[in-house]
Amino acid sequence: MSDAVPTGMGSRPVRVDTVEALRATVHGAPREATWGLVPTMGALHDGHLSLVDRAVAECDHVVVSIFVNPLQFGPAEDFETYPRDLARDLELLAARGVDVCFTPAAAGFTPAGLRTTVRVAGLTEVLEGARRPGHFDGVATIVTKLLASSRPDRAYFGEKDYQQLLVVRRLVADLDLGVQIVACPLIREPDGLALSSRNVGLSEHDRRRALALSAALHAVAKAWDGDAGTARARLHGALAEAPGVDLDYAEVADPETLEPLSGTVRGPARALVAARVGGVRLIDNVALSAVGVDAGAGH
């Protein structure tokens, strides 16, 4: 499409595909207006839309980016087959009152000559980061570019990708970007399955098997008494024995650092899992509440 800069936002959403057009649109709004950003890779579902709805409720104007980021996919991962349906996504966003949809082309937003990478140490070296080398470098680099391009007051991320949320919070704090990162609750199907764009790749049979992830997390959260070792063993045991579930990891970790916890934990924790079901890689997590009177410990 044309790189022409839109002259107004009378028709929602205005679609722009270059950084220059995005900046011109955002900067053309009244200076006192607040802007929210919802970064997505498209194939929108109710989880994404819950972020959009919150942004629309809290901000004067909202930008939603749709960009399947090639930098966060490894060579053996599903970049080419990742679900895409831009026409449907634009229809959903128009009904939600979104002002701007940013749909950059990969060739322009991640050019072959790109030489700068944003890396957040520590948080990116465990769980997803340990199993997907370079994944969070790609996430952090593109999120930084999105924040620099749109310069929002607030950016909205879901707790479904809990480790990503922590990585983004850290990069914003460390680089003094001045953006409020708003964490939004994980959204589930009525049967408990965490909403994910990758769910469309599950057969009906595999989808039923995938419910083992949320069931195991729910059971651990219900029985949580602060014993991290027992909780981890229960989680791992339930998923290791679940039919059709190829477990990657099952961890009970500090909710801020993601370091594995052991012994008795007074403060809050996070249980996180990853597994392949029918060839589709799924992640899920649940908060484990503080135990006893020292509710603030463990943060």
C-alpha positions as CSV (number, residue, x, y, z in Angstrom):
1,M,0.0,0.0,0.0
2,S,1.0,3.6,-0.3
3,D,3.3,5.2,2.3
4,A,1.2,8.4,2.1
5,V,0.7,10.0,5.6
6,P,-3.0,9.9,6.7
7,T,-4.5,13.3,7.2
8,G,-6.9,12.3,10.0
9,M,-8.5,9.6,12.0
10,G,-12.1,10.0,10.9
11,S,-12.1,6.4,9.6
12,R,-11.0,3.8,12.1
13,P,-8.6,2.3,12.1
14,V,-6.1,4.2,10.0
15,R,-3.7,1.7,8.6
16,V,-0.1,2.7,8.2
17,D,2.8,0.5,7.2
18,T,5.9,2.7,7.7
19,V,7.5,4.2,10.8
20,E,7.3,7.7,9.2
21,A,3.6,7.4,8.6
22,L,3.0,6.1,12.1
23,R,5.0,9.0,13.7
24,A,3.2,11.5,11.6
25,T,-0.2,10.1,12.6
26,V,0.6,9.9,16.3
27,H,2.3,13.4,16.4
28,G,-0.7,14.9,14.5
29,A,-3.0,14.3,17.5
30,P,-3.3,16.9,20.3
31,R,-0.3,17.0,22.5
32,E,-2.2,16.3,25.7
33,A,-3.8,13.2,24.2
34,T,-2.7,9.8,25.7
35,W,-1.7,7.0,23.4
36,G,-1.8,3.3,24.1
37,L,0.1,0.6,22.2
38,V,-1.0,-3.0,21.9
39,P,1.8,-5.0,20.1
40,T,0.5,-8.2,18.4
41,M,1.5,-10.7,15.8
42,G,-2.0,-10.8,14.4
43,A,-4.3,-13.8,14.2
44,L,-6.3,-11.9,16.9
45,H,-8.3,-13.7,19.5
46,D,-10.2,-12.7,22.6
47,G,-7.0,-12.5,24.6
48,H,-5.6,-9.9,22.2
49,L,-8.9,-8.1,22.2
50,S,-9.0,-7.9,26.0
51,L,-5.8,-5.9,25.8
52,V,-7.3,-3.7,23.1
53,D,-10.4,-3.1,25.1
54,R,-8.4,-2.1,28.1
55,A,-6.2,0.3,26.1
56,V,-9.3,1.9,24.5
57,A,-10.8,2.4,27.9
58,E,-7.7,3.9,29.4
59,C,-6.2,6.0,26.5
60,D,-7.4,8.7,24.2
61,H,-6.0,7.0,21.2
62,V,-4.8,3.4,20.5
63,V,-2.3,1.9,18.1
64,V,-2.3,-1.8,17.5
65,S,0.7,-3.3,15.7
66,I,0.4,-6.4,13.6
67,F,3.8,-7.8,12.8
68,V,4.9,-11.4,12.7
69,N,8.4,-10.8,14.0
70,P,11.0,-13.0,12.1
71,L,13.7,-12.1,14.6
72,Q,12.0,-14.1,17.4
73,F,11.7,-17.4,15.5
74,G,14.5,-20.0,15.4
75,P,15.4,-21.7,12.1
76,A,13.4,-24.8,13.0
77,E,10.3,-22.9,14.3
78,D,7.0,-22.1,12.7
79,F,7.5,-18.6,11.2
80,E,6.3,-19.6,7.8
81,T,3.2,-21.4,9.1
82,Y,2.3,-19.0,11.9
83,P,-1.4,-18.1,11.4
84,R,-2.1,-14.8,9.5
85,D,-5.4,-13.2,8.7
86,L,-4.9,-9.5,8.3
87,A,-8.3,-8.8,6.8
88,R,-10.1,-10.4,9.7
89,D,-7.8,-8.6,12.2
90,L,-8.6,-5.2,10.7
91,E,-12.3,-5.9,10.9
92,L,-12.1,-6.8,14.6
93,L,-10.0,-3.7,15.4
94,A,-12.4,-1.4,13.6
95,A,-15.3,-2.7,15.8
96,R,-13.2,-2.0,18.9
97,G,-12.5,1.7,18.3
98,V,-8.8,1.4,17.5
99,D,-7.4,4.5,15.9
100,V,-4.3,3.2,14.1
101,C,-3.2,-0.2,12.9
102,F,0.5,-0.4,12.2
103,T,1.3,-3.2,9.7
104,P,5.0,-2.8,8.7
105,A,6.5,-5.1,6.1
106,A,9.3,-7.3,7.3
107,A,11.7,-5.9,4.7
108,G,11.3,-2.4,6.0
109,F,11.0,-3.1,9.7
110,T,13.7,-5.8,9.9
111,P,15.9,-5.0,7.0
112,A,18.8,-7.3,6.0
113,G,21.3,-4.7,7.2
114,L,20.0,-4.6,10.7
115,R,23.0,-4.6,13.0
116,T,21.6,-3.6,16.4
117,T,20.1,-6.1,18.9
118,V,18.5,-5.4,22.2
119,R,19.4,-8.0,24.8
120,V,18.1,-8.3,28.4
121,A,20.4,-10.4,30.4
122,G,19.3,-12.8,33.1
123,L,15.6,-13.0,32.5
124,T,16.2,-14.3,28.9
125,E,18.5,-17.1,29.9
126,V,15.9,-19.4,31.6
127,L,12.7,-21.3,30.6
128,E,11.8,-20.1,27.1
129,G,15.1,-18.3,26.6
130,A,17.1,-21.4,27.4
131,R,15.1,-23.5,24.9
132,R,14.8,-20.9,22.2
133,P,18.2,-19.2,21.8
134,G,17.9,-15.7,20.5
135,H,14.1,-15.6,20.9
136,F,13.9,-12.9,23.5
137,D,16.7,-10.9,21.7
138,G,14.3,-10.7,18.8
139,V,11.3,-9.8,21.0
140,A,13.2,-7.1,22.8
141,T,14.6,-5.6,19.6
142,I,11.2,-5.3,17.9
143,V,9.4,-4.1,21.1
144,T,12.0,-1.4,21.4
145,K,11.5,-0.4,17.8
146,L,7.7,-0.3,18.3
147,L,8.0,1.8,21.4
148,A,10.4,4.2,19.7
149,S,8.2,4.5,16.6
150,S,4.9,5.1,18.4
151,R,6.1,6.7,21.6
152,P,3.1,5.6,23.6
153,D,2.2,6.6,27.2
154,R,1.2,3.0,27.9
155,A,1.8,-0.4,26.3
156,Y,-0.3,-3.4,27.0
157,F,1.0,-7.0,27.4
158,G,-0.8,-10.2,28.5
159,E,0.3,-12.4,31.3
160,K,-0.1,-15.4,28.9
161,D,3.5,-14.7,27.8
162,Y,4.6,-14.1,31.3
163,Q,8.3,-14.2,30.7
164,Q,8.0,-11.8,27.8
165,L,6.1,-9.4,30.0
166,L,9.0,-9.4,32.5
167,V,11.6,-8.9,29.8
168,V,9.7,-5.9,28.4
169,R,9.3,-4.4,31.8
170,R,13.0,-4.7,32.4
171,L,14.1,-3.2,29.1
172,V,11.8,-0.3,29.6
173,A,13.1,0.4,33.1
174,D,16.8,-0.1,32.1
175,L,16.6,2.1,29.0
176,D,14.5,4.8,30.7
177,L,11.9,4.7,28.0
178,G,9.2,6.3,30.1
179,V,6.4,4.0,29.0
180,Q,4.0,2.4,31.5
181,I,3.8,-1.3,30.9
182,V,0.3,-2.5,31.7
183,A,0.0,-6.2,32.5
184,C,-3.4,-7.8,31.5
185,P,-4.8,-11.1,32.8
186,L,-4.4,-14.3,30.8
187,I,-7.7,-15.2,29.0
188,R,-8.9,-18.8,28.8
189,E,-11.5,-20.7,26.9
190,P,-14.5,-21.9,29.0
191,D,-12.8,-25.3,29.3
192,G,-9.6,-23.7,30.7
193,L,-7.3,-23.7,27.6
194,A,-5.2,-20.6,27.5
195,L,-6.0,-18.6,24.4
196,S,-3.2,-18.6,21.8
197,S,-3.0,-17.9,18.1
198,R,-1.3,-21.3,17.8
199,N,-4.4,-23.1,19.1
200,V,-5.8,-23.1,15.5
201,G,-3.1,-25.8,14.7
202,L,-4.6,-28.2,17.2
203,S,-6.9,-31.0,16.0
204,E,-10.0,-31.5,18.1
205,H,-8.3,-34.6,19.6
206,D,-5.1,-32.7,20.5
207,R,-7.1,-29.8,21.8
208,R,-8.7,-32.1,24.4
209,R,-5.2,-33.4,25.3
210,A,-3.9,-29.8,25.6
211,L,-6.3,-29.2,28.5
212,A,-3.8,-31.2,30.7
213,L,-1.7,-28.1,30.9
214,S,-4.3,-25.8,32.5
215,A,-5.7,-28.7,34.6
216,A,-2.2,-29.4,36.1
217,L,-1.6,-25.7,36.8
218,H,-5.0,-25.3,38.4
219,A,-4.5,-28.3,40.6
220,V,-1.1,-27.0,41.8
221,A,-2.5,-23.6,42.5
222,K,-5.4,-25.0,44.5
223,A,-3.0,-27.2,46.6
224,W,-0.3,-24.5,46.9
225,D,1.0,-24.3,50.5
226,G,4.3,-22.7,49.9
227,D,6.3,-25.9,49.3
228,A,8.0,-25.2,46.0
229,G,9.6,-28.6,45.6
230,T,6.3,-30.5,46.1
231,A,4.4,-28.2,43.8
232,R,7.1,-28.6,41.0
233,A,7.0,-32.4,41.4
234,R,3.2,-32.5,41.2
235,L,3.2,-30.3,38.1
236,H,5.9,-32.2,36.4
237,G,4.4,-35.6,37.3
238,A,0.9,-34.7,36.0
239,L,2.2,-33.5,32.7
240,A,4.9,-36.1,32.2
241,E,2.2,-38.7,32.4
242,A,-0.5,-36.9,30.3
243,P,-1.3,-38.7,27.1
244,G,-0.1,-36.9,23.9
245,V,1.7,-34.2,25.9
246,D,5.5,-33.8,25.2
247,L,6.6,-31.9,28.2
248,D,9.3,-29.3,27.8
249,Y,9.4,-27.8,31.2
250,A,7.3,-27.5,34.4
251,E,8.7,-24.9,36.8
252,V,7.9,-23.1,40.0
253,A,9.7,-19.8,40.0
254,D,10.2,-16.4,41.5
255,P,7.6,-14.1,39.9
256,E,10.1,-11.3,39.2
257,T,13.4,-13.1,38.4
258,L,12.0,-16.5,37.2
259,E,14.7,-18.2,39.2
260,P,13.6,-21.7,40.3
261,L,12.3,-21.7,43.9
262,S,13.0,-24.4,46.5
263,G,12.0,-25.1,50.0
264,T,9.2,-23.2,51.8
265,V,8.1,-20.0,50.0
266,R,6.2,-17.4,52.0
267,G,5.8,-14.9,49.2
268,P,4.1,-15.3,45.8
269,A,5.4,-17.6,43.1
270,R,4.6,-18.5,39.5
271,A,4.1,-21.9,38.0
272,L,5.0,-22.1,34.3
273,V,4.8,-24.9,31.8
274,A,5.6,-25.5,28.1
275,A,4.8,-28.6,26.0
276,R,4.1,-29.8,22.5
277,V,0.8,-31.3,21.8
278,G,0.2,-32.6,18.3
279,G,3.3,-30.8,17.2
280,V,2.0,-27.4,18.4
281,R,4.1,-25.8,21.1
282,L,2.0,-24.3,23.9
283,I,2.9,-22.3,27.1
284,D,0.8,-21.6,30.1
285,N,1.2,-20.2,33.6
286,V,-0.6,-19.4,36.8
287,A,0.1,-17.2,39.8
288,L,0.7,-18.9,43.2
289,S,-0.4,-16.6,46.0
290,A,1.6,-15.6,49.0
291,V,1.3,-17.9,52.0
292,G,1.0,-16.8,55.6
293,V,1.5,-13.4,57.1
294,D,4.6,-12.5,55.2
295,A,2.6,-11.9,51.9
296,G,5.1,-9.3,50.6
297,A,8.1,-11.7,50.7
298,G,9.5,-13.2,47.6
299,H,8.9,-10.3,45.2
